[in-house]
Amino acid sequence: MVQRPPAGTIPDAPGSYQFKDAHGRVIYVGKAKSLRQRLSNYFQNPKNMHVRTAQMVASAETVEWIQVANDVEAFMLEYSLIKQHRPRFNVRLVDDKSYPFLAVTVGDEWPRPMVMRGKRRKGVRYFGPYAHAYAIRDTLDLLLRTFPLRTCSDNKFESHRKLGRPCLQFHIEKCSGPCVGEVSRHDYDGYVEDLLRFLSGDTDEVVRRLEKDMQVAAADLEFERAARLRDRLVAVRKAIERQQMVVEKGEDIDVIGMAEDDLEAAVQVFFVRKGRVLGRKGFIIDKVEDLAEGELIGRVLGELYQEPPPMGFPKTVLVPDDPDDLDLYEDFLEEQRGSRVTIRTAQRGPKRALAETVTRNANEELVRHRLKRASDHNSRAKALNELQEALGLPMPPLRIECYDMSHLQGTDYVGSMVVLEDALPKKSQYRKFKIKTVAGNDDFAAMEEVLRRRLTAYLVEREKPVSEREGRFSYPPQLLLVDGGKGQLSVAVRVLQELGLDEEIPTASLAKRFEEVYLPGTADPVRLSRQSEALYLLQRIRDESHRFAITFHRDLRGKRMTKSVLDDIPGLGETRKKRLTKEMGGVKAVQTASLEELKALSWLPDAVAEAVHAKVHEP
């Protein structure tokens, strides 16, 4: 474990610090306005630190630091070190998808537009990134009718130059034929400049110039040229239609949306230039560090803008919440862009609507990412095998049951049982429990009631012949999980022992932070690797048990709050109740009516009228 440096040796100045393990590998990099104050936070009682922070300090052998002049330099140094060392305890991108860009090779003798992925090269202008390559190709196909630039490779270009014959693209008017001298250098460079201007969002100037050239050609009786310009104008307008205007013209904005759970976060970024969405990017972040939302947004800003974006730095960055140190990130972006950059949250109007759209995209991406992992057979098998090994189970737990409680200040107490079979939800086996014997707020007693009812039902079912079993509680879990810590686990163990099932059914509890799984008879929790499929499986079943319990609790609470005094009266069903309230003029009128008035209703039996009168006049 790393030892605290001698007092006075840590400077009270901004800088970056690095924790290293016994082999000299950097395992964590951080930044600080004051290195002395920040590092002192790591040398306290580990019980007062977050689990992941305590684990990092325990894994480290030494700590070093680099002092810099100001906060911005500390921020830039931190990210350069993270990029260089990829420390295991720092938040990092786990989605290495290579997004496609529309690139123009402006450094070539005869520049060409093309779809490119991967590392950016010098002498190339990039636009995007885009979600799908086919979207770029469709747009490029439209633009080539207006900006007839070559799209062929250099080898093919040289081949046709030697042959003295252009390719098919020239004959269908999607290339101006620079390989055979059909276009002058000046005109070709003009096409390149117009395309770059168009892709940068300056579409109005391109449209105006084409309209003017078309009118001039028509006035000069050059009808064929006018017709070609008309076709190019139509193609440009179709391409513009694909770029929906989302904010006012002239605005350059990056909009960041984020969705997260305990382990991961999905980030979506829309790049808006001249009021139009010209590109988007998304990635998944592995939340190795315990970060608040503002701190996580700060890390996202660092990931996005450590290198210049392909479409340049925006004037405004819209974020879902303010970063932890707003001034620092604005100063950093101002230094990178060369002019003022504002970071803020969208409050109203089109920007708020756009931010909500980006956040919805992030939520959908997180769901897709989780479903992709959950539906993969290899991942599921790996998760079950890892659980067996980590928890010391006799076999992979093909049936897992997880229990959770939900209530509001002791009212509408409910329990939930969710089931995974072969690591997939088995919703037909889910069960809801209304707590019957617990008064007030007592999660332990409520958990005991739910487990006793479920396991007692299993014992009853087990004694029946196979043909007579109903199937509701016929199967025992191969792993019984309770949400909570050692207290909930002790309740589960006690119930299993009293029913004689402790040798048959393994049990464990999930602490609020999933690095900790408690087992019976062990003081220390089991900490699963953050990259393990087993940890991901536990997270899914925890979330599902919470969702199921909370949904049932809300349903009960809603029914209770909308319950009428006329409910549960013998002989008064929904049809009679509606007719009664309609003819009497409402529920209050029924409550104030006399018994004679109720009996006077010819369609209402006397016995029901007496039951209604007795019910509404109960003390």
Secondary structure as UniProt FT lines:
FT   TURN            7..8
FT   STRAND          15..20
FT   TURN            22..23
FT   STRAND          26..32
FT   HELIX           35..40
FT   TURN            41..42
FT   HELIX           46..48
FT   HELIX           51..59
FT   STRAND          62..67
FT   HELIX           71..85
FT   TURN            88..89
FT   STRAND          92..93
FT   STRAND          101..104
FT   TURN            106..107
FT   STRAND          113..116
FT   TURN            122..123
FT   STRAND          125..127
FT   HELIX           133..143
FT   TURN            144..146
FT   HELIX           154..163
FT   HELIX           168..171
FT   TURN            172..173
FT   HELIX           178..180
FT   HELIX           185..199
FT   TURN            200..201
FT   HELIX           203..219
FT   TURN            220..221
FT   HELIX           223..242
FT   TURN            249..250
FT   STRAND          253..260
FT   STRAND          264..273
FT   TURN            274..275
FT   STRAND          276..286
FT   HELIX           293..305
FT   TURN            310..311
FT   STRAND          316..318
FT   TURN            324..325
FT   HELIX           326..337
FT   STRAND          342..344
FT   HELIX           349..375
FT   HELIX           377..391
FT   STRAND          399..408
FT   TURN            409..410
FT   STRAND          411..421
FT   TURN            422..423
FT   STRAND          424..425
FT   HELIX           427..429
FT   STRAND          431..434
FT   HELIX           443..463
FT   HELIX           466..468
FT   STRAND          479..483
FT   HELIX           486..498
FT   TURN            499..500
FT   TURN            502..504
FT   STRAND          507..510
FT   TURN            514..515
FT   STRAND          517..518
FT   TURN            520..521
FT   TURN            530..531
FT   HELIX           533..561
FT   TURN            565..568
FT   TURN            570..571
FT   HELIX           574..584
FT   HELIX           587..592
FT   HELIX           595..599
FT   TURN            602..603
FT   HELIX           606..616
//
